[in-house]
Amino acid sequence: MADEGHIASRIRFDCAPSGEFLGLPLNGRRIVLYEHAFYTLVGGKIAEVFSVIDKTGIEAQLTF
């Protein structure tokens, strides 16, 4: 979704990070997460980014 000054997106990650991610010990375990990112544009360029990631959803994937 976008207009002249903003872009909103939902990004899907299917990954296996090594070490820690968001303070959680993953060590190569596969996770799927979504990031909701909001960009503010100034002069056609990204000037600010705000993003939201569901850390609780990631934790739930690690408890099985």
Backbone as a chain_set.jsonl record, in Angstrom:
{"seq": "MADEGHIASRIRFDCAPSGEFLGLPLNGRRIVLYEHAFYTLVGGKIAEVFSVIDKTGIEAQLTF", "coords": {"N": [[0.849, -1.154, 0.0], [0.536, 2.22, -0.775], [1.135, 5.773, -0.907], [1.78, 9.164, -1.893], [3.598, 9.953, 0.132], [4.11, 7.784, 1.756], [4.783, 4.296, 2.392], [3.517, 1.111, 3.004], [4.188, -2.162, 4.066], [4.105, -5.765, 4.107], [6.251, -8.198, 5.015], [7.424, -11.407, 4.406], [9.428, -13.723, 6.077], [11.236, -16.658, 5.804], [13.359, -18.424, 7.392], [16.578, -19.421, 8.775], [18.183, -18.293, 11.103], [21.506, -17.896, 12.443], [22.928, -18.225, 15.709], [21.718, -15.666, 17.805], [18.508, -14.033, 17.601], [16.683, -11.194, 17.92], [17.241, -11.403, 20.611], [16.661, -14.025, 21.162], [17.664, -17.414, 21.405], [18.4, -19.002, 18.553], [20.086, -20.486, 16.854], [20.279, -21.642, 14.215], [17.784, -22.837, 13.875], [14.822, -23.253, 11.998], [12.556, -20.678, 11.254], [9.476, -18.916, 10.678], [8.504, -15.698, 9.97], [6.791, -12.542, 10.058], [7.233, -9.24, 9.013], [6.006, -6.066, 9.543], [6.309, -3.235, 7.841], [6.747, 0.263, 7.718], [7.214, 3.008, 5.764], [8.368, 6.324, 5.474], [8.392, 8.754, 3.041], [10.45, 11.242, 1.626], [10.908, 13.587, -0.752], [10.849, 11.546, -2.616], [12.509, 9.609, -1.584], [13.411, 7.208, 0.955], [12.932, 8.299, 4.172], [12.362, 7.668, 6.764], [11.88, 4.777, 8.791], [9.686, 2.467, 10.225], [9.111, -0.458, 11.962], [7.399, -3.537, 12.735], [7.663, -6.547, 14.428], [6.518, -9.783, 15.223], [7.457, -10.906, 18.034], [6.545, -12.64, 20.019], [5.26, -14.571, 18.488], [7.452, -15.733, 17.241], [8.781, -16.8, 19.463], [6.877, -18.739, 20.178], [7.218, -20.591, 18.119], [9.581, -21.723, 18.857], [9.145, -23.279, 21.042], [8.209, -25.837, 20.669]], "CA": [[0.0, 0.0, 0.0], [1.395, 3.398, -0.857], [0.679, 7.055, -1.422], [2.944, 9.994, -2.231], [4.559, 10.119, 1.211], [4.222, 6.612, 2.638], [4.658, 2.933, 1.888], [3.317, 0.104, 4.044], [4.406, -3.483, 3.477], [4.18, -6.953, 4.958], [7.353, -8.976, 4.451], [7.501, -12.752, 4.982], [10.76, -14.316, 6.171], [11.318, -18.083, 6.118], [14.81, -18.403, 7.525], [17.211, -20.159, 9.861], [19.299, -17.462, 11.569], [22.452, -18.523, 13.362], [23.118, -17.449, 16.936], [20.52, -15.083, 18.397], [17.708, -13.097, 16.83], [15.809, -10.489, 18.867], [17.531, -11.894, 21.952], [16.235, -15.422, 21.289], [18.677, -18.337, 20.887], [17.858, -19.803, 17.457], [21.142, -21.427, 16.475], [20.007, -22.345, 12.966], [16.427, -23.39, 13.784], [14.01, -22.59, 10.991], [11.387, -19.938, 11.717], [8.766, -18.085, 9.709], [8.011, -14.504, 10.64], [6.345, -11.446, 9.211], [7.559, -7.895, 9.452], [5.152, -5.019, 9.001], [7.207, -2.088, 7.735], [6.123, 1.511, 7.295], [8.259, 3.91, 5.29], [8.006, 7.7, 5.167], [9.181, 9.228, 1.913], [10.673, 12.679, 1.463], [11.582, 13.79, -2.035], [10.936, 10.271, -3.331], [13.475, 8.71, -0.933], [13.04, 6.781, 2.305], [13.47, 9.188, 5.202], [12.124, 7.08, 8.08], [11.344, 3.421, 8.762], [9.142, 1.931, 11.473], [8.711, -1.835, 11.68], [6.851, -4.337, 13.827], [7.871, -7.987, 14.281], [5.819, -10.527, 16.269], [8.437, -11.68, 18.799], [5.814, -13.711, 20.7], [5.054, -15.614, 17.488], [8.732, -16.423, 17.056], [8.972, -17.605, 20.68], [5.971, -19.898, 20.115], [7.796, -21.563, 17.203], [10.756, -22.317, 19.486], [8.773, -24.038, 22.231], [7.701, -27.181, 20.371]], "C": [[0.903, 1.229, 0.0], [0.595, 4.632, -1.251], [1.926, 7.902, -1.653], [4.0, 10.058, -1.142], [4.797, 8.903, 2.083], [4.122, 5.308, 1.86], [4.474, 2.033, 3.097], [3.48, -1.259, 3.39], [4.406, -4.56, 4.554], [5.191, -7.871, 4.293], [7.425, -10.316, 5.166], [8.944, -13.234, 4.935], [10.607, -15.787, 6.544], [12.815, -18.345, 6.178], [15.284, -19.255, 8.695], [18.428, -19.36, 10.337], [20.243, -18.237, 12.487], [22.6, -17.628, 14.591], [21.798, -16.971, 17.492], [19.813, -14.164, 17.415], [16.698, -12.492, 17.789], [16.001, -11.001, 20.292], [17.12, -13.337, 22.196], [17.302, -16.335, 20.7], [18.087, -19.252, 19.812], [18.83, -20.863, 16.994], [20.791, -22.28, 15.261], [18.635, -22.968, 12.864], [15.602, -22.572, 12.802], [12.799, -21.928, 11.634], [10.748, -19.219, 10.533], [8.237, -16.891, 10.482], [7.613, -13.468, 9.612], [6.762, -10.133, 9.843], [6.583, -6.942, 8.765], [5.989, -3.747, 9.018], [6.466, -0.891, 7.144], [7.235, 2.505, 6.969], [7.657, 5.294, 5.04], [8.952, 8.192, 4.087], [9.279, 10.746, 1.927], [11.457, 12.852, 0.165], [11.771, 12.492, -2.805], [11.922, 9.28, -2.735], [13.0, 8.365, 0.476], [13.736, 7.671, 3.322], [13.329, 8.583, 6.593], [11.508, 5.699, 7.9], [10.86, 3.055, 10.157], [8.692, 0.518, 11.155], [8.26, -2.546, 12.947], [7.065, -5.803, 13.486], [7.223, -8.669, 15.47], [6.801, -11.44, 17.011], [7.764, -12.841, 19.527], [5.551, -14.879, 19.752], [6.322, -16.406, 17.215], [8.998, -17.321, 18.262], [8.104, -18.853, 20.654], [6.519, -20.978, 19.182], [8.972, -22.304, 17.836], [10.417, -23.227, 20.652], [8.259, -25.432, 21.941], [8.748, -28.237, 20.54]], "O": [[1.917, 1.264, 0.698], [-0.477, 4.538, -1.848], [3.037, 7.372, -1.606], [5.184, 10.203, -1.447], [5.58, 8.956, 3.031], [3.471, 5.228, 0.818], [5.183, 2.168, 4.094], [2.974, -1.492, 2.293], [4.666, -4.304, 5.729], [5.011, -8.275, 3.144], [7.481, -10.363, 6.395], [9.601, -13.167, 3.896], [9.914, -16.113, 7.508], [13.469, -18.474, 5.144], [14.485, -19.741, 9.495], [19.566, -19.705, 10.017], [19.815, -19.128, 13.22], [22.415, -16.414, 14.508], [20.86, -17.754, 17.642], [20.432, -13.593, 16.517], [15.928, -13.224, 18.411], [15.058, -11.033, 21.083], [17.218, -13.824, 23.323], [17.801, -16.067, 19.608], [17.348, -20.183, 20.135], [18.445, -22.01, 16.768], [20.981, -23.496, 15.274], [18.332, -23.585, 11.843], [15.68, -21.344, 12.784], [12.105, -22.533, 12.452], [11.398, -18.952, 9.522], [7.6, -17.047, 11.524], [8.037, -13.509, 8.457], [6.655, -9.946, 11.055], [6.372, -7.014, 7.554], [6.336, -3.24, 10.085], [5.676, -1.019, 6.209], [8.087, 2.797, 7.808], [6.574, 5.417, 4.468], [10.17, 8.06, 4.208], [8.302, 11.441, 2.207], [12.554, 12.312, 0.02], [12.733, 12.346, -3.558], [12.153, 8.219, -3.314], [12.276, 9.137, 1.105], [14.962, 7.784, 3.337], [14.08, 8.934, 7.502], [10.719, 5.473, 6.983], [11.546, 3.306, 11.148], [7.967, 0.306, 10.182], [8.671, -2.215, 14.06], [6.7, -6.257, 12.402], [7.352, -8.201, 16.602], [6.956, -12.609, 16.656], [8.351, -13.916, 19.641], [5.611, -16.039, 20.159], [6.269, -17.614, 16.985], [9.397, -18.475, 18.1], [8.554, -19.922, 21.067], [6.305, -22.164, 19.429], [9.322, -23.399, 17.394], [11.303, -23.882, 21.201], [7.901, -26.154, 22.871], [8.475, -29.418, 20.326]]}, "num_chains": 1, "name": "protein.A"}
